[in-house]
Amino acid sequence: MKRILPIVEGEGDLLAVPALIRRVAEAHGIYDLELLQPHKRGELPAVRRHFDAYLVAALKYEAPILWVMDYDCDQCLAVETDLADLRQRAQATYTRQPVEFSLMVKEFESLFLCDHESTCRSFPDIPANTTWPTDAEAVRGAKELISKARPKGLAYRETKHQVKLVHQLDLDRLRERSPSFQRFEQAVLRLLEVAETP
């Protein structure tokens, strides 16, 4: 049995991130996967301040770790550099478990803009003539954009809609359109290669 401990940023991520991990695993023929109860640790600037304490707490579960955060802060300017920094900090802490990071530019909901066709199927009240950004990861405020596309009074709500939309995503579209999803998928697959339990 393979195991992963997700660490996530927000309330909606508690269900959505495990759902996306499982979809990636199943897309690669991996069904024997145990996802541990996710830890919610907040946004990247706060994580940097409390990194060692959060990581030590997670290591107690003796499972490979996937840490997923939005990448939309004022200091979020070079995703590859920040990923490398996080990996280096994790490696500096003694661990027998691998730790992978996934930074979603600009936020998790950017995936729903990248695959707006699936988002429109989930929300059939979005008008067919809605204009979607050509570069979804350049948009800050994906949640607000989805809310604006829907009729008044039917705003996107992270805790209600995020996991629903994850189940509708077309992974092949995301592989073509979303660098964040590409990094997420590769992080999951690296963990699954070494995530066997005794």
Disulfide bonds with the S-S distance in Angstrom:
Cys73-Cys76 2.12
